[in-house]
Amino acid sequence: MLFSPVSWDVIPNTKIDLDEWEHITCLRNVSVEYEGARSGLKGYIAVGTNYNYGEDITCRGRILIYDVIEVVPEPGQPLTKNKFKEIYAKEQKGPVTALSQVKGFLISAVGQKIYIWQLKDNDLIGIAFIDTQVYTHQILTIKNLILIADVYQSISLLRFQDEYRTLSLVSRDLRACEVYGIEYMIDNSNIGFLMSDREKNVTICMYQPEARESLGGVRLLRKADFHLGQAVTTFFRIKCKLGELGEDKKNMSGADRRHITMFATLDGGLGYIMPVLEKTYRRLLMLQNVMVTHGAHIGGLNPKGFRTFKSYRKMSNPARSIIDGELVWNFMQLSITEKIEVSKKIGTKLDELQDDLSDIQKLTNHF
C-alpha cells in the first residue's frame, strides 16, 4: 500500500492483495529505460514474489512492476491523487529473490540464475543471464558493476556490458560464508565490498587482479575483518559530513569523495564504518594497542581477543585492519596526565591524536 510522505497516513484504495500462498521476497524502487522521459529513465516500483506451496510442488514466483500515477482526487479526500498502475505481472521460472537496476535495465535473481531484462511495451524482454550459486538474496549495483550476496557461498562481483549485452562473473570470494548483508565501501577512487555474516563478523573484500594471491583476479581478497558480536542485516551509505571541517582539511584528507557505511544490528544497535588515511590508521592502531593494556575493561574482557574474526571453519590469519572505535574513544575519557603518558608511549603528540579523533567525529556527525 502507499503512504503519504507528509502525514504518514495510508492513501485510500491503494492496497494490493497478492494471491494465496504468495509472499513478497523483495521490493525496490528502480529506474528503468523509458523513451518518454527527458533523462531516458523512469522510476517504477518492482516487486519480486514467491509461491510457498510445499516440497512436492516446484517453487515459482512473479515479477510485478507498478507505476505510481497522479489522478483526479476524490472529493474531500486529497490523498487519493496517487494510485498504483500495474505495468507488468507475470510468473517466472523460479522464485524471484532479489531485484535491482543496472544501466536502465532491470536485474533479478530467479532461482539459481540472474537475469537482466529490458522493459519494452509493458513487457520484460530477457537480455542476458548467468548461473549463480545457491540462493542470491541481495543485489547491489554501481554503474555497470553488480555485487550479489549468496546465502551460503559468500559474495560475487559481476559486470554487465550493455554494448555487447553480456553479463559476466568478474571475481568472487572463494571461502564459504553465510552472508547476511552487503554494501560498497567508497574511498575516493577505491572501492571495497563490505559484508556481514552469520557469525556476527564484518569483512571487507577488494578486487585486486594484480595481486598474486587473487589468482589473476578470480578471487576477491579479504582486506579487513572485525568481530562485531551482533548480527547485521542492513547497510546504507552516506557521504561524509563536510560542514564542520576546514577547507584545507577537506582537500588534504580527500573526505569530500569518501562515504560512511552505516549499519543496523538485530540487537537494536547503530554503527558506522569509515575509511581513514594510512597515517591516521597507523596512529590509531598504535593507540589501540596501548589502550588494550592501559586501564580496566568491562568484565575484564580483552577487546583484541573479542574483535578478532571468528568462524567455525578453520581460518588462516585474520586480516584485522579495522580500528575498534569504541576502544579508541576511551582515550578521550582519560585524565590529562594519562593522555600525555599514552601519547608518549606511542611516540606521537597529544594534539595529533586528538585532531584525528575530532576529525572522525566531525565527518560522521550526521545525527
Secondary structure, DSSP 8 states (H G I E B T S, - for coil): --B-TTT--B-TT------TTEEEEEEEEEEEE-TTSTTSEEEEEEEEEEE---TTS--B-EEEEEEEEE---BTTBGGGGEEEEEEEEEE-SS-EEEEEEETTEEEEEETTEEEEEEEETTEEEEEEEEE-SS-EEEEEEETTEEEEEESSB-EEEEEEETTTTEEEEEEE--S-B-EEEEEEEEETTEEEEEEEETTSEEEEEE--TTSGGGTTTTB-EEEEEEE-SS-EEEEEEEE---TTS-HHHHHHHTGGGBEEEEEEETTS-EEEE----HHHHHHHHHHHHHHHHSS--GGG--HHHHHS---SS-----------HHHHHGGGGS-HHHHHHHHHHHTS-HHHHHHHHHHHHHHT---
